[in-house]
Amino acid sequence: MSKNPVVHFEMGYFDNERMKKFYESAFGWKMNQLGPEMGGYVVAHTAETGEDNMVKTPGTINGGFYQKAESPMSHAPSVVIAVQDIHAAIKDVEAAGGKILGSMDQNGPTDGPTMIPGVGMWVSFMDTENNRVSMLQPLSM
């Protein structure tokens, strides 16, 4: 087991309500809006979570969203979201207001998902807050 595993992610938003609606609609995440004392932070429960707000399944993570600022330092890195069916997930992302960016294969950019050998199908998209995110349908799913 890694000494420093990933246990949380963070991304920014421009429009809090639009961001929550997107992730609830596209992925079924439970969004927990914190108050003004926490700067409008939104906790995202992406996996089954206990009363202690910790994930129940080892290896899964939850995350959070914060108000983006003008400073490039407020822009967080991209994350990868595992999905059961990448083609259905692409439709869900588009229906929720996201934009599929495509991916890369040995021939260059593609419009849709690409197989990562030994890993699974992968595609990148922009959410409603202009975050670049990726989806992966792992071979094990």
Secondary structure, 3 states (H helix, E strand, C coil): CCCCCCCEEEEEECCHHHHHHHHHHHHCCEEEECCHHHCCCEEEECCCECCCCCECCCCCCEEEEEECCCCHHHCCCCCEEECCCHHHHHHHHHHCCCEEEEEEECCEEECCCEEECCCEEEEEEECCCCCEEEEEEECCC
